[in-house]
Amino acid sequence: MLIASGPGNDFIEIIGFIAAFCTTVSFVPQIWHLYKTRKADDISLGMYALFCVGVLLWLIYGVIIRSPSLMVANGLTFFFALCILVMKLLWRGGA
């Protein structure tokens, strides 16, 4: 681990969890909107496909370095982004 063990690490993980909460929860309104409207025309398929790959790699990285904040945040973000990607594929033409 790059940061020495100690009491400061708890504070660093708390900052990580707060950041993770903010960035992960930001996907929920988009998922809700897509679900309600069944329209995904304005969602970029390429962007969400690449984003899912990137977040999955961050998740793997978090597992390797045993970072709880990275694992939780990227696990949930991957799930949410994958939901958006699946809705995009299902509802390409709108309602």
FENJODA-V292329 format. One record per run of one state. SS is the DSSP state (A for helix, B for strand, O for the rest). FROM is the first residue (numbers start at 0). LEN is the number of residues. If there is no record, write none. Layout:
ss from len
SS FROM LEN
SS FROM LEN
This chain:
ss from len
O 0 6
A 6 19
O 25 2
A 27 10
O 37 7
A 44 21
O 65 2
A 67 23
O 90 5
